[in-house]
Amino acid sequence: IPALGALVEAVQPRGPAARLGLRKGDLIVAFNGERVEYPEQLARWVAVAGPGATVSLVWVRDEIKQVNARIESQPVD
């Protein structure tokens, strides 16, 4: 049975995810109090929330971590 959640596959240096403390290999398991079951679900929720929205994220690395975050636009290189 695959793990539930959205695996962080890459983090852009100085990008929004990096500033939150997310790292490659982290598993995002909740978004605004809702369980994340697969990556596409998380992507939809982030898109609907949109830039500027403040959201709650829970992710797992070595232990569970929860933060409130503001969704930002991805920097263009």
N, CA, C, O and CB atoms as a CASP TS submission, in Angstrom:
PFRMAT TS
TARGET T0000
AUTHOR 0000-0000-0000
METHOD Language model
MODEL 1
PARENT N/A
ATOM      1  N   ILE     1       0.855  -1.179   0.000  1.00  0.00           N
ATOM      2  CA  ILE     1       0.000   0.000   0.000  1.00  0.00           C
ATOM      3  C   ILE     1       0.897   1.237   0.000  1.00  0.00           C
ATOM      4  O   ILE     1       1.742   1.380   0.884  1.00  0.00           O
ATOM      5  CB  ILE     1      -0.971   0.001   1.233  1.00  0.00           C
ATOM      6  N   PRO     2       0.727   2.139  -0.983  1.00  0.00           N
ATOM      7  CA  PRO     2       1.554   3.343  -1.005  1.00  0.00           C
ATOM      8  C   PRO     2       1.189   4.281   0.149  1.00  0.00           C
ATOM      9  O   PRO     2       0.059   4.289   0.638  1.00  0.00           O
ATOM     10  CB  PRO     2       1.398   4.071  -2.349  1.00  0.00           C
ATOM     11  N   ALA     3       2.177   5.064   0.565  1.00  0.00           N
ATOM     12  CA  ALA     3       1.944   6.027   1.631  1.00  0.00           C
ATOM     13  C   ALA     3       1.002   7.122   1.161  1.00  0.00           C
ATOM     14  O   ALA     3       1.029   7.518  -0.005  1.00  0.00           O
ATOM     15  CB  ALA     3       3.264   6.631   2.111  1.00  0.00           C
ATOM     16  N   LEU     4       0.178   7.604   2.063  1.00  0.00           N
ATOM     17  CA  LEU     4      -0.677   8.735   1.752  1.00  0.00           C
ATOM     18  C   LEU     4       0.146  10.003   1.864  1.00  0.00           C
ATOM     19  O   LEU     4       1.098  10.068   2.642  1.00  0.00           O
ATOM     20  CB  LEU     4      -1.912   8.785   2.689  1.00  0.00           C
ATOM     21  N   GLY     5      -0.221  11.013   1.083  1.00  0.00           N
ATOM     22  CA  GLY     5       0.463  12.292   1.164  1.00  0.00           C
ATOM     23  C   GLY     5       1.083  12.665  -0.167  1.00  0.00           C
ATOM     24  O   GLY     5       0.928  11.969  -1.171  1.00  0.00           O
ATOM     25  N   ALA     6       1.784  13.775  -0.145  1.00  0.00           N
ATOM     26  CA  ALA     6       2.463  14.285  -1.335  1.00  0.00           C
ATOM     27  C   ALA     6       3.941  14.406  -1.015  1.00  0.00           C
ATOM     28  O   ALA     6       4.338  15.213  -0.175  1.00  0.00           O
ATOM     29  CB  ALA     6       1.871  15.661  -1.794  1.00  0.00           C
ATOM     30  N   LEU     7       4.754  13.601  -1.687  1.00  0.00           N
ATOM     31  CA  LEU     7       6.190  13.604  -1.467  1.00  0.00           C
ATOM     32  C   LEU     7       6.809  14.825  -2.126  1.00  0.00           C
ATOM     33  O   LEU     7       6.536  15.112  -3.291  1.00  0.00           O
ATOM     34  CB  LEU     7       6.829  12.314  -2.006  1.00  0.00           C
ATOM     35  N   VAL     8       7.638  15.542  -1.387  1.00  0.00           N
ATOM     36  CA  VAL     8       8.364  16.685  -1.936  1.00  0.00           C
ATOM     37  C   VAL     8       9.542  16.126  -2.729  1.00  0.00           C
ATOM     38  O   VAL     8      10.467  15.546  -2.161  1.00  0.00           O
ATOM     39  CB  VAL     8       8.847  17.678  -0.799  1.00  0.00           C
ATOM     40  N   GLU     9       9.493  16.309  -4.049  1.00  0.00           N
ATOM     41  CA  GLU     9      10.532  15.749  -4.917  1.00  0.00           C
ATOM     42  C   GLU     9      11.668  16.715  -5.178  1.00  0.00           C
ATOM     43  O   GLU     9      12.777  16.288  -5.500  1.00  0.00           O
ATOM     44  CB  GLU     9       9.934  15.324  -6.224  1.00  0.00           C
ATOM     45  N   ALA    10      11.418  18.008  -5.048  1.00  0.00           N
ATOM     46  CA  ALA    10      12.460  19.013  -5.258  1.00  0.00           C
ATOM     47  C   ALA    10      12.038  20.299  -4.564  1.00  0.00           C
ATOM     48  O   ALA    10      10.848  20.586  -4.436  1.00  0.00           O
ATOM     49  CB  ALA    10      12.716  19.258  -6.780  1.00  0.00           C
ATOM     50  N   VAL    11      13.019  21.065  -4.120  1.00  0.00           N
ATOM     51  CA  VAL    11      12.778  22.361  -3.495  1.00  0.00           C
ATOM     52  C   VAL    11      13.740  23.362  -4.129  1.00  0.00           C
ATOM     53  O   VAL    11      14.954  23.159  -4.121  1.00  0.00           O
ATOM     54  CB  VAL    11      12.965  22.295  -1.929  1.00  0.00           C
ATOM     55  N   GLN    12      13.189  24.438  -4.675  1.00  0.00           N
ATOM     56  CA  GLN    12      14.043  25.465  -5.275  1.00  0.00           C
ATOM     57  C   GLN    12      14.710  26.282  -4.181  1.00  0.00           C
ATOM     58  O   GLN    12      14.046  26.734  -3.249  1.00  0.00           O
ATOM     59  CB  GLN    12      13.226  26.385  -6.215  1.00  0.00           C
ATOM     60  N   PRO    13      16.030  26.473  -4.292  1.00  0.00           N
ATOM     61  CA  PRO    13      16.717  27.309  -3.301  1.00  0.00           C
ATOM     62  C   PRO    13      16.061  28.691  -3.243  1.00  0.00           C
ATOM     63  O   PRO    13      15.757  29.285  -4.277  1.00  0.00           O
ATOM     64  CB  PRO    13      18.231  27.438  -3.643  1.00  0.00           C
ATOM     65  N   ARG    14      15.851  29.186  -2.050  1.00  0.00           N
ATOM     66  CA  ARG    14      15.240  30.497  -1.798  1.00  0.00           C
ATOM     67  C   ARG    14      13.793  30.594  -2.276  1.00  0.00           C
ATOM     68  O   ARG    14      13.216  31.681  -2.259  1.00  0.00           O
ATOM     69  CB  ARG    14      16.054  31.571  -2.468  1.00  0.00           C
ATOM     70  N   GLY    15      13.200  29.485  -2.700  1.00  0.00           N
ATOM     71  CA  GLY    15      11.794  29.473  -3.109  1.00  0.00           C
ATOM     72  C   GLY    15      10.887  29.396  -1.894  1.00  0.00           C
ATOM     73  O   GLY    15      11.363  29.249  -0.769  1.00  0.00           O
ATOM     74  N   PRO    16       9.572  29.497  -2.116  1.00  0.00           N
ATOM     75  CA  PRO    16       8.618  29.470  -0.995  1.00  0.00           C
ATOM     76  C   PRO    16       8.734  28.223  -0.124  1.00  0.00           C
ATOM     77  O   PRO    16       8.692  28.327   1.102  1.00  0.00           O
ATOM     78  CB  PRO    16       7.212  29.568  -1.524  1.00  0.00           C
ATOM     79  N   ALA    17       8.880  27.051  -0.732  1.00  0.00           N
ATOM     80  CA  ALA    17       8.975  25.816   0.053  1.00  0.00           C
ATOM     81  C   ALA    17      10.245  25.803   0.902  1.00  0.00           C
ATOM     82  O   ALA    17      10.218  25.389   2.061  1.00  0.00           O
ATOM     83  CB  ALA    17       8.946  24.588  -0.874  1.00  0.00           C
ATOM     84  N   ALA    18      11.350  26.255   0.325  1.00  0.00           N
ATOM     85  CA  ALA    18      12.610  26.300   1.075  1.00  0.00           C
ATOM     86  C   ALA    18      12.506  27.244   2.260  1.00  0.00           C
ATOM     87  O   ALA    18      13.026  26.949   3.336  1.00  0.00           O
ATOM     88  CB  ALA    18      13.764  26.731   0.164  1.00  0.00           C
ATOM     89  N   ARG    19      11.834  28.384   2.074  1.00  0.00           N
ATOM     90  CA  ARG    19      11.691  29.344   3.169  1.00  0.00           C
ATOM     91  C   ARG    19      10.837  28.780   4.300  1.00  0.00           C
ATOM     92  O   ARG    19      10.997  29.185   5.452  1.00  0.00           O
ATOM     93  CB  ARG    19      11.078  30.646   2.654  1.00  0.00           C
ATOM     94  N   LEU    20       9.934  27.852   3.989  1.00  0.00           N
ATOM     95  CA  LEU    20       9.137  27.200   5.035  1.00  0.00           C
ATOM     96  C   LEU    20       9.936  26.141   5.790  1.00  0.00           C
ATOM     97  O   LEU    20       9.575  25.747   6.899  1.00  0.00           O
ATOM     98  CB  LEU    20       7.894  26.564   4.426  1.00  0.00           C
ATOM     99  N   GLY    21      11.022  25.687   5.175  1.00  0.00           N
ATOM    100  CA  GLY    21      11.808  24.626   5.786  1.00  0.00           C
ATOM    101  C   GLY    21      11.566  23.264   5.167  1.00  0.00           C
ATOM    102  O   GLY    21      12.097  22.264   5.650  1.00  0.00           O
ATOM    103  N   LEU    22      10.760  23.206   4.090  1.00  0.00           N
ATOM    104  CA  LEU    22      10.546  21.929   3.413  1.00  0.00           C
ATOM    105  C   LEU    22      11.829  21.469   2.739  1.00  0.00           C
ATOM    106  O   LEU    22      12.626  22.286   2.276  1.00  0.00           O
ATOM    107  CB  LEU    22       9.411  22.041   2.382  1.00  0.00           C
ATOM    108  N   ARG    23      12.020  20.170   2.687  1.00  0.00           N
ATOM    109  CA  ARG    23      13.191  19.573   2.040  1.00  0.00           C
ATOM    110  C   ARG    23      12.740  18.431   1.131  1.00  0.00           C
ATOM    111  O   ARG    23      11.665  17.857   1.309  1.00  0.00           O
ATOM    112  CB  ARG    23      14.215  19.061   3.101  1.00  0.00           C
ATOM    113  N   LYS    24      13.580  18.123   0.165  1.00  0.00           N
ATOM    114  CA  LYS    24      13.340  16.956  -0.681  1.00  0.00           C
ATOM    115  C   LYS    24      13.193  15.740   0.228  1.00  0.00           C
ATOM    116  O   LYS    24      14.000  15.525   1.132  1.00  0.00           O
ATOM    117  CB  LYS    24      14.501  16.752  -1.721  1.00  0.00           C
ATOM    118  N   GLY    25      12.153  14.950  -0.024  1.00  0.00           N
ATOM    119  CA  GLY    25      11.919  13.751   0.783  1.00  0.00           C
ATOM    120  C   GLY    25      10.864  13.932   1.860  1.00  0.00           C
ATOM    121  O   GLY    25      10.373  12.947   2.412  1.00  0.00           O
ATOM    122  N   ASP    26      10.503  15.187   2.174  1.00  0.00           N
ATOM    123  CA  ASP    26       9.428  15.413   3.147  1.00  0.00           C
ATOM    124  C   ASP    26       8.114  14.921   2.561  1.00  0.00           C
ATOM    125  O   ASP    26       7.949  14.890   1.342  1.00  0.00           O
ATOM    126  CB  ASP    26       9.327  16.920   3.535  1.00  0.00           C
ATOM    127  N   LEU    27       7.187  14.539   3.415  1.00  0.00           N
ATOM    128  CA  LEU    27       5.884  14.060   2.991  1.00  0.00           C
ATOM    129  C   LEU    27       4.819  14.987   3.567  1.00  0.00           C
ATOM    130  O   LEU    27       4.622  15.030   4.781  1.00  0.00           O
ATOM    131  CB  LEU    27       5.651  12.585   3.440  1.00  0.00           C
ATOM    132  N   ILE    28       4.123  15.737   2.690  1.00  0.00           N
ATOM    133  CA  ILE    28       3.055  16.626   3.125  1.00  0.00           C
ATOM    134  C   ILE    28       1.814  15.769   3.326  1.00  0.00           C
ATOM    135  O   ILE    28       1.341  15.109   2.401  1.00  0.00           O
ATOM    136  CB  ILE    28       2.799  17.782   2.087  1.00  0.00           C
ATOM    137  N   VAL    29       1.290  15.791   4.563  1.00  0.00           N
ATOM    138  CA  VAL    29       0.179  14.893   4.910  1.00  0.00           C
ATOM    139  C   VAL    29      -1.124  15.619   5.204  1.00  0.00           C
ATOM    140  O   VAL    29      -2.174  14.982   5.281  1.00  0.00           O
ATOM    141  CB  VAL    29       0.552  14.064   6.100  1.00  0.00           C
ATOM    142  N   ALA    30      -1.082  16.954   5.372  1.00  0.00           N
ATOM    143  CA  ALA    30      -2.320  17.704   5.618  1.00  0.00           C
ATOM    144  C   ALA    30      -2.196  19.125   5.092  1.00  0.00           C
ATOM    145  O   ALA    30      -1.123  19.729   5.124  1.00  0.00           O
ATOM    146  CB  ALA    30      -2.658  17.722   7.121  1.00  0.00           C
ATOM    147  N   PHE    31      -3.324  19.646   4.605  1.00  0.00           N
ATOM    148  CA  PHE    31      -3.432  21.000   4.081  1.00  0.00           C
ATOM    149  C   PHE    31      -4.727  21.587   4.629  1.00  0.00           C
ATOM    150  O   PHE    31      -5.812  21.074   4.356  1.00  0.00           O
ATOM    151  CB  PHE    31      -3.406  21.022   2.502  1.00  0.00           C
ATOM    152  N   ASN    32      -4.610  22.657   5.400  1.00  0.00           N
ATOM    153  CA  ASN    32      -5.780  23.291   6.019  1.00  0.00           C
ATOM    154  C   ASN    32      -6.676  22.292   6.746  1.00  0.00           C
ATOM    155  O   ASN    32      -7.902  22.348   6.643  1.00  0.00           O
ATOM    156  CB  ASN    32      -6.589  24.018   4.964  1.00  0.00           C
ATOM    157  N   GLY    33      -6.050  21.384   7.477  1.00  0.00           N
ATOM    158  CA  GLY    33      -6.801  20.441   8.294  1.00  0.00           C
ATOM    159  C   GLY    33      -7.362  19.240   7.554  1.00  0.00           C
ATOM    160  O   GLY    33      -7.993  18.377   8.165  1.00  0.00           O
ATOM    161  N   GLU    34      -7.143  19.172   6.245  1.00  0.00           N
ATOM    162  CA  GLU    34      -7.624  18.040   5.440  1.00  0.00           C
ATOM    163  C   GLU    34      -6.461  17.107   5.130  1.00  0.00           C
ATOM    164  O   GLU    34      -5.364  17.560   4.801  1.00  0.00           O
ATOM    165  CB  GLU    34      -8.293  18.533   4.122  1.00  0.00           C
ATOM    166  N   ARG    35      -6.700  15.815   5.234  1.00  0.00           N
ATOM    167  CA  ARG    35      -5.656  14.835   4.933  1.00  0.00           C
ATOM    168  C   ARG    35      -5.334  14.853   3.445  1.00  0.00           C
ATOM    169  O   ARG    35      -6.234  14.798   2.608  1.00  0.00           O
ATOM    170  CB  ARG    35      -6.091  13.420   5.371  1.00  0.00           C
ATOM    171  N   VAL    36      -4.055  14.930   3.122  1.00  0.00           N
ATOM    172  CA  VAL    36      -3.596  14.859   1.736  1.00  0.00           C
ATOM    173  C   VAL    36      -3.400  13.388   1.403  1.00  0.00           C
ATOM    174  O   VAL    36      -2.602  12.701   2.040  1.00  0.00           O
ATOM    175  CB  VAL    36      -2.269  15.683   1.514  1.00  0.00           C
ATOM    176  N   GLU    37      -4.129  12.910   0.403  1.00  0.00           N
ATOM    177  CA  GLU    37      -4.033  11.501   0.049  1.00  0.00           C
ATOM    178  C   GLU    37      -3.154  11.253  -1.168  1.00  0.00           C
ATOM    179  O   GLU    37      -2.605  10.162  -1.317  1.00  0.00           O
ATOM    180  CB  GLU    37      -5.402  10.948  -0.202  1.00  0.00           C
ATOM    181  N   TYR    38      -3.010  12.254  -2.048  1.00  0.00           N
ATOM    182  CA  TYR    38      -2.161  12.085  -3.235  1.00  0.00           C
ATOM    183  C   TYR    38      -1.737  13.470  -3.736  1.00  0.00           C
ATOM    184  O   TYR    38      -2.413  14.460  -3.458  1.00  0.00           O
ATOM    185  CB  TYR    38      -2.916  11.286  -4.364  1.00  0.00           C
ATOM    186  N   PRO    39      -0.625  13.547  -4.471  1.00  0.00           N
ATOM    187  CA  PRO    39      -0.051  14.834  -4.876  1.00  0.00           C
ATOM    188  C   PRO    39      -0.990  15.726  -5.690  1.00  0.00           C
ATOM    189  O   PRO    39      -0.998  16.942  -5.494  1.00  0.00           O
ATOM    190  CB  PRO    39       1.183  14.588  -5.668  1.00  0.00           C
ATOM    191  N   GLU    40      -1.770  15.155  -6.589  1.00  0.00           N
ATOM    192  CA  GLU    40      -2.656  15.964  -7.425  1.00  0.00           C
ATOM    193  C   GLU    40      -3.704  16.693  -6.588  1.00  0.00           C
ATOM    194  O   GLU    40      -4.106  17.809  -6.916  1.00  0.00           O
ATOM    195  CB  GLU    40      -3.344  15.085  -8.471  1.00  0.00           C
ATOM    196  N   GLN    41      -4.137  16.061  -5.520  1.00  0.00           N
ATOM    197  CA  GLN    41      -5.097  16.676  -4.612  1.00  0.00           C
ATOM    198  C   GLN    41      -4.480  17.923  -3.969  1.00  0.00           C
ATOM    199  O   GLN    41      -5.115  18.976  -3.923  1.00  0.00           O
ATOM    200  CB  GLN    41      -5.547  15.663  -3.524  1.00  0.00           C
ATOM    201  N   LEU    42      -3.270  17.807  -3.484  1.00  0.00           N
ATOM    202  CA  LEU    42      -2.576  18.948  -2.886  1.00  0.00           C
ATOM    203  C   LEU    42      -2.392  20.059  -3.915  1.00  0.00           C
ATOM    204  O   LEU    42      -2.616  21.229  -3.609  1.00  0.00           O
ATOM    205  CB  LEU    42      -1.211  18.515  -2.316  1.00  0.00           C
ATOM    206  N   ALA    43      -1.988  19.705  -5.123  1.00  0.00           N
ATOM    207  CA  ALA    43      -1.783  20.710  -6.179  1.00  0.00           C
ATOM    208  C   ALA    43      -3.075  21.468  -6.461  1.00  0.00           C
ATOM    209  O   ALA    43      -3.044  22.686  -6.642  1.00  0.00           O
ATOM    210  CB  ALA    43      -1.269  20.043  -7.473  1.00  0.00           C
ATOM    211  N   ARG    44      -4.199  20.780  -6.502  1.00  0.00           N
ATOM    212  CA  ARG    44      -5.501  21.440  -6.723  1.00  0.00           C
ATOM    213  C   ARG    44      -5.824  22.402  -5.593  1.00  0.00           C
ATOM    214  O   ARG    44      -6.236  23.536  -5.840  1.00  0.00           O
ATOM    215  CB  ARG    44      -6.626  20.395  -6.853  1.00  0.00           C
ATOM    216  N   TRP    45      -5.640  21.959  -4.349  1.00  0.00           N
ATOM    217  CA  TRP    45      -5.950  22.815  -3.203  1.00  0.00           C
ATOM    218  C   TRP    45      -5.078  24.065  -3.197  1.00  0.00           C
ATOM    219  O   TRP    45      -5.563  25.160  -2.913  1.00  0.00           O
ATOM    220  CB  TRP    45      -5.765  22.041  -1.895  1.00  0.00           C
ATOM    221  N   VAL    46      -3.792  23.906  -3.510  1.00  0.00           N
ATOM    222  CA  VAL    46      -2.890  25.064  -3.561  1.00  0.00           C
ATOM    223  C   VAL    46      -3.336  26.019  -4.661  1.00  0.00           C
ATOM    224  O   VAL    46      -3.358  27.232  -4.455  1.00  0.00           O
ATOM    225  CB  VAL    46      -1.421  24.614  -3.798  1.00  0.00           C
ATOM    226  N   ALA    47      -3.692  25.486  -5.826  1.00  0.00           N
ATOM    227  CA  ALA    47      -4.139  26.331  -6.942  1.00  0.00           C
ATOM    228  C   ALA    47      -5.410  27.089  -6.583  1.00  0.00           C
ATOM    229  O   ALA    47      -5.537  28.271  -6.905  1.00  0.00           O
ATOM    230  CB  ALA    47      -4.375  25.481  -8.197  1.00  0.00           C
ATOM    231  N   VAL    48      -6.349  26.424  -5.922  1.00  0.00           N
ATOM    232  CA  VAL    48      -7.605  27.067  -5.539  1.00  0.00           C
ATOM    233  C   VAL    48      -7.353  28.150  -4.489  1.00  0.00           C
ATOM    234  O   VAL    48      -7.960  29.219  -4.548  1.00  0.00           O
ATOM    235  CB  VAL    48      -8.605  26.022  -5.003  1.00  0.00           C
ATOM    236  N   ALA    49      -6.474  27.885  -3.540  1.00  0.00           N
ATOM    237  CA  ALA    49      -6.168  28.874  -2.499  1.00  0.00           C
ATOM    238  C   ALA    49      -5.542  30.115  -3.131  1.00  0.00           C
ATOM    239  O   ALA    49      -5.900  31.241  -2.786  1.00  0.00           O
ATOM    240  CB  ALA    49      -5.217  28.272  -1.427  1.00  0.00           C
ATOM    241  N   GLY    50      -4.603  29.905  -4.058  1.00  0.00           N
ATOM    242  CA  GLY    50      -3.998  31.001  -4.799  1.00  0.00           C
ATOM    243  C   GLY    50      -2.943  31.776  -4.035  1.00  0.00           C
ATOM    244  O   GLY    50      -2.841  31.681  -2.812  1.00  0.00           O
ATOM    245  N   PRO    51      -2.145  32.560  -4.791  1.00  0.00           N
ATOM    246  CA  PRO    51      -1.087  33.373  -4.185  1.00  0.00           C
ATOM    247  C   PRO    51      -1.664  34.339  -3.153  1.00  0.00           C
ATOM    248  O   PRO    51      -2.718  34.940  -3.359  1.00  0.00           O
ATOM    249  CB  PRO    51      -0.321  34.153  -5.267  1.00  0.00           C
ATOM    250  N   GLY    52      -0.948  34.470  -2.044  1.00  0.00           N
ATOM    251  CA  GLY    52      -1.367  35.375  -0.987  1.00  0.00           C
ATOM    252  C   GLY    52      -2.196  34.717   0.101  1.00  0.00           C
ATOM    253  O   GLY    52      -2.370  35.293   1.175  1.00  0.00           O
ATOM    254  N   ALA    53      -2.712  33.518  -0.157  1.00  0.00           N
ATOM    255  CA  ALA    53      -3.527  32.820   0.850  1.00  0.00           C
ATOM    256  C   ALA    53      -2.638  32.288   1.972  1.00  0.00           C
ATOM    257  O   ALA    53      -1.522  31.832   1.721  1.00  0.00           O
ATOM    258  CB  ALA    53      -4.326  31.658   0.202  1.00  0.00           C
ATOM    259  N   THR    54      -3.128  32.345   3.194  1.00  0.00           N
ATOM    260  CA  THR    54      -2.431  31.739   4.324  1.00  0.00           C
ATOM    261  C   THR    54      -3.077  30.389   4.593  1.00  0.00           C
ATOM    262  O   THR    54      -4.294  30.296   4.758  1.00  0.00           O
ATOM    263  CB  THR    54      -2.480  32.659   5.598  1.00  0.00           C
ATOM    264  N   VAL    55      -2.258  29.347   4.635  1.00  0.00           N
ATOM    265  CA  VAL    55      -2.752  27.987   4.788  1.00  0.00           C
ATOM    266  C   VAL    55      -1.975  27.279   5.897  1.00  0.00           C
ATOM    267  O   VAL    55      -0.922  27.748   6.329  1.00  0.00           O
ATOM    268  CB  VAL    55      -2.636  27.208   3.457  1.00  0.00           C
ATOM    269  N   SER    56      -2.502  26.161   6.345  1.00  0.00           N
ATOM    270  CA  SER    56      -1.843  25.322   7.341  1.00  0.00           C
ATOM    271  C   SER    56      -1.336  24.070   6.645  1.00  0.00           C
ATOM    272  O   SER    56      -2.082  23.409   5.923  1.00  0.00           O
ATOM    273  CB  SER    56      -2.811  24.959   8.516  1.00  0.00           C
ATOM    274  N   LEU    57      -0.068  23.745   6.861  1.00  0.00           N
ATOM    275  CA  LEU    57       0.539  22.537   6.299  1.00  0.00           C
ATOM    276  C   LEU    57       1.048  21.652   7.429  1.00  0.00           C
ATOM    277  O   LEU    57       1.539  22.140   8.446  1.00  0.00           O
ATOM    278  CB  LEU    57       1.695  22.895   5.324  1.00  0.00           C
ATOM    279  N   VAL    58       0.922  20.347   7.235  1.00  0.00           N
ATOM    280  CA  VAL    58       1.541  19.380   8.142  1.00  0.00           C
ATOM    281  C   VAL    58       2.377  18.462   7.275  1.00  0.00           C
ATOM    282  O   VAL    58       1.891  17.915   6.285  1.00  0.00           O
ATOM    283  CB  VAL    58       0.465  18.572   8.986  1.00  0.00           C
ATOM    284  N   TRP    59       3.648  18.293   7.653  1.00  0.00           N
ATOM    285  CA  TRP    59       4.487  17.367   6.901  1.00  0.00           C
ATOM    286  C   TRP    59       5.296  16.512   7.843  1.00  0.00           C
ATOM    287  O   TRP    59       5.460  16.826   9.022  1.00  0.00           O
ATOM    288  CB  TRP    59       5.410  18.118   5.945  1.00  0.00           C
ATOM    289  N   VAL    60       5.799  15.416   7.293  1.00  0.00           N
ATOM    290  CA  VAL    60       6.568  14.446   8.067  1.00  0.00           C
ATOM    291  C   VAL    60       7.977  14.364   7.494  1.00  0.00           C
ATOM    292  O   VAL    60       8.169  14.242   6.285  1.00  0.00           O
ATOM    293  CB  VAL    60       5.882  13.045   8.056  1.00  0.00           C
ATOM    294  N   ARG    61       8.929  14.433   8.367  1.00  0.00           N
ATOM    295  CA  ARG    61      10.332  14.188   8.016  1.00  0.00           C
ATOM    296  C   ARG    61      10.790  13.148   9.010  1.00  0.00           C
ATOM    297  O   ARG    61      10.577  11.953   8.803  1.00  0.00           O
ATOM    298  CB  ARG    61      11.236  15.517   8.063  1.00  0.00           C
ATOM    299  N   ASP    62      11.402  13.575  10.065  1.00  0.00           N
ATOM    300  CA  ASP    62      11.761  12.659  11.148  1.00  0.00           C
ATOM    301  C   ASP    62      10.656  12.645  12.196  1.00  0.00           C
ATOM    302  O   ASP    62      10.522  11.703  12.977  1.00  0.00           O
ATOM    303  CB  ASP    62      13.112  13.062  11.789  1.00  0.00           C
ATOM    304  N   GLU    63       9.879  13.706  12.189  1.00  0.00           N
ATOM    305  CA  GLU    63       8.753  13.854  13.109  1.00  0.00           C
ATOM    306  C   GLU    63       7.720  14.729  12.406  1.00  0.00           C
ATOM    307  O   GLU    63       8.002  15.291  11.348  1.00  0.00           O
ATOM    308  CB  GLU    63       9.200  14.480  14.497  1.00  0.00           C
ATOM    309  N   ILE    64       6.557  14.843  12.970  1.00  0.00           N
ATOM    310  CA  ILE    64       5.510  15.659  12.352  1.00  0.00           C
ATOM    311  C   ILE    64       5.778  17.125  12.635  1.00  0.00           C
ATOM    312  O   ILE    64       6.157  17.501  13.744  1.00  0.00           O
ATOM    313  CB  ILE    64       4.106  15.252  12.869  1.00  0.00           C
ATOM    314  N   LYS    65       5.574  17.949  11.614  1.00  0.00           N
ATOM    315  CA  LYS    65       5.748  19.384  11.756  1.00  0.00           C
ATOM    316  C   LYS    65       4.531  20.067  11.164  1.00  0.00           C
ATOM    317  O   LYS    65       4.029  19.646  10.122  1.00  0.00           O
ATOM    318  CB  LYS    65       7.056  19.872  11.071  1.00  0.00           C
ATOM    319  N   GLN    66       4.051  21.119  11.816  1.00  0.00           N
ATOM    320  CA  GLN    66       2.896  21.850  11.316  1.00  0.00           C
ATOM    321  C   GLN    66       3.233  23.333  11.313  1.00  0.00           C
ATOM    322  O   GLN    66       3.802  23.848  12.276  1.00  0.00           O
ATOM    323  CB  GLN    66       1.628  21.564  12.176  1.00  0.00           C
ATOM    324  N   VAL    67       2.878  24.024  10.222  1.00  0.00           N
ATOM    325  CA  VAL    67       3.099  25.464  10.127  1.00  0.00           C
ATOM    326  C   VAL    67       1.918  26.120   9.440  1.00  0.00           C
ATOM    327  O   VAL    67       1.155  25.465   8.730  1.00  0.00           O
ATOM    328  CB  VAL    67       4.404  25.775   9.370  1.00  0.00           C
ATOM    329  N   ASN    68       1.775  27.407   9.654  1.00  0.00           N
ATOM    330  CA  ASN    68       0.884  28.216   8.841  1.00  0.00           C
ATOM    331  C   ASN    68       1.763  28.889   7.806  1.00  0.00           C
ATOM    332  O   ASN    68       2.830  29.411   8.130  1.00  0.00           O
ATOM    333  CB  ASN    68       0.072  29.266   9.703  1.00  0.00           C
ATOM    334  N   ALA    69       1.318  28.877   6.573  1.00  0.00           N
ATOM    335  CA  ALA    69       2.143  29.382   5.477  1.00  0.00           C
ATOM    336  C   ALA    69       1.330  30.282   4.578  1.00  0.00           C
ATOM    337  O   ALA    69       0.106  30.171   4.514  1.00  0.00           O
ATOM    338  CB  ALA    69       2.741  28.232   4.669  1.00  0.00           C
ATOM    339  N   ARG    70       2.012  31.175   3.882  1.00  0.00           N
ATOM    340  CA  ARG    70       1.376  32.029   2.886  1.00  0.00           C
ATOM    341  C   ARG    70       1.806  31.504   1.531  1.00  0.00           C
ATOM    342  O   ARG    70       3.000  31.336   1.282  1.00  0.00           O
ATOM    343  CB  ARG    70       1.762  33.551   3.072  1.00  0.00           C
ATOM    344  N   ILE    71       0.842  31.239   0.644  1.00  0.00           N
ATOM    345  CA  ILE    71       1.153  30.738  -0.683  1.00  0.00           C
ATOM    346  C   ILE    71       1.714  31.888  -1.509  1.00  0.00           C
ATOM    347  O   ILE    71       1.118  32.963  -1.580  1.00  0.00           O
ATOM    348  CB  ILE    71      -0.105  30.116  -1.362  1.00  0.00           C
ATOM    349  N   GLU    72       2.849  31.654  -2.124  1.00  0.00           N
ATOM    350  CA  GLU    72       3.498  32.676  -2.943  1.00  0.00           C
ATOM    351  C   GLU    72       3.676  32.159  -4.361  1.00  0.00           C
ATOM    352  O   GLU    72       3.677  30.952  -4.604  1.00  0.00           O
ATOM    353  CB  GLU    72       4.862  33.086  -2.340  1.00  0.00           C
ATOM    354  N   SER    73       3.826  33.082  -5.281  1.00  0.00           N
ATOM    355  CA  SER    73       4.119  32.704  -6.659  1.00  0.00           C
ATOM    356  C   SER    73       5.521  32.144  -6.726  1.00  0.00           C
ATOM    357  O   SER    73       6.407  32.569  -5.984  1.00  0.00           O
ATOM    358  CB  SER    73       3.963  33.908  -7.618  1.00  0.00           C
ATOM    359  N   GLN    74       5.727  31.170  -7.636  1.00  0.00           N
ATOM    360  CA  GLN    74       7.059  30.626  -7.853  1.00  0.00           C
ATOM    361  C   GLN    74       7.924  31.675  -8.531  1.00  0.00           C
ATOM    362  O   GLN    74       7.455  32.327  -9.464  1.00  0.00           O
ATOM    363  CB  GLN    74       7.000  29.333  -8.698  1.00  0.00           C
ATOM    364  N   PRO    75       9.165  31.865  -8.102  1.00  0.00           N
ATOM    365  CA  PRO    75      10.042  32.790  -8.801  1.00  0.00           C
ATOM    366  C   PRO    75      10.363  32.265 -10.204  1.00  0.00           C
ATOM    367  O   PRO    75      10.480  31.058 -10.415  1.00  0.00           O
ATOM    368  CB  PRO    75      11.337  33.014  -7.999  1.00  0.00           C
ATOM    369  N   VAL    76      10.500  33.168 -11.133  1.00  0.00           N
ATOM    370  CA  VAL    76      10.858  32.795 -12.493  1.00  0.00           C
ATOM    371  C   VAL    76      12.343  33.032 -12.673  1.00  0.00           C
ATOM    372  O   VAL    76      12.830  34.142 -12.457  1.00  0.00           O
ATOM    373  CB  VAL    76      10.030  33.594 -13.542  1.00  0.00           C
ATOM    374  N   ASP    77      13.073  31.982 -13.071  1.00  0.00           N
ATOM    375  CA  ASP    77      14.529  32.113 -13.267  1.00  0.00           C
ATOM    376  C   ASP    77      14.835  32.627 -14.634  1.00  0.00           C
ATOM    377  O   ASP    77      16.003  32.802 -14.982  1.00  0.00           O
ATOM    378  CB  ASP    77      15.236  30.784 -13.052  1.00  0.00           C
TER
END
